[in-house]
Amino acid sequence: MQVLDLVLWCFGGACLANAVPHCVSGLMGRAFQTPFARPRGEGRSSSTANVWWGFVNLLAGYLLLCRVGDFDVRAARDMLAAALGALLLSLYLARRFGRFNGGNRPEEA
């Protein structure tokens, strides 16, 4: 196993994690931030653009996990690499987009 495979699988996990909010927002018919919105990363894109972006992320995740090296979902090291990428990107995006969607402030009891 090469270190490069682990790094690419980490990015694959990040792509799969990033696909979730875009696909879900698009399927719900809601606008959500994409790299194509104005201002970039702050404005919202249409639900259709989010579905497209979500599926691009799904495809990228598939290619990185299934076509690079010998990724095995039963191997702890392989899954840990993908899960780490998903977790790190998810935490970053939660903070980044929480300021636009109200997620950075604690709920009032």
Residue pairs with C-beta under 8 A, 6 or more apart in sequence:
1 69
1 70
1 77
2 69
5 68
5 69
5 70
5 71
6 77
6 78
6 81
7 81
8 64
8 68
8 69
9 64
9 65
9 68
9 69
9 71
9 78
9 81
9 82
9 85
10 81
10 82
10 84
10 85
10 88
11 64
11 85
12 60
12 61
12 62
12 63
12 64
12 65
12 68
12 71
12 82
12 85
13 61
13 65
13 81
13 82
13 83
13 84
13 85
13 86
13 89
14 61
14 85
14 86
14 88
14 89
15 57
15 58
15 60
15 61
15 64
16 57
16 58
16 61
16 65
16 82
16 86
17 85
17 86
17 87
17 89
17 90
18 57
18 89
18 93
19 54
19 55
19 57
19 58
19 61
20 54
21 32
21 54
21 93
22 32
22 34
22 50
22 51
22 53
22 54
22 57
23 50
23 51
23 54
23 55
23 58
24 54
25 31
25 32
25 47
25 50
26 32
26 47
26 48
26 49
26 50
26 51
26 52
26 54
27 47
27 51
28 47
29 47
30 47
30 50
31 44
31 45
31 46
31 47
31 50
32 44
32 45
32 47
32 50
33 41
33 42
33 43
33 44
33 45
33 97
33 100
34 44
34 45
34 49
34 50
34 53
35 41
35 53
36 45
36 49
36 53
37 43
37 44
37 45
41 96
42 100
45 53
65 71
65 82
71 78
71 82
72 78
73 79
94 103
95 104
97 103
98 104
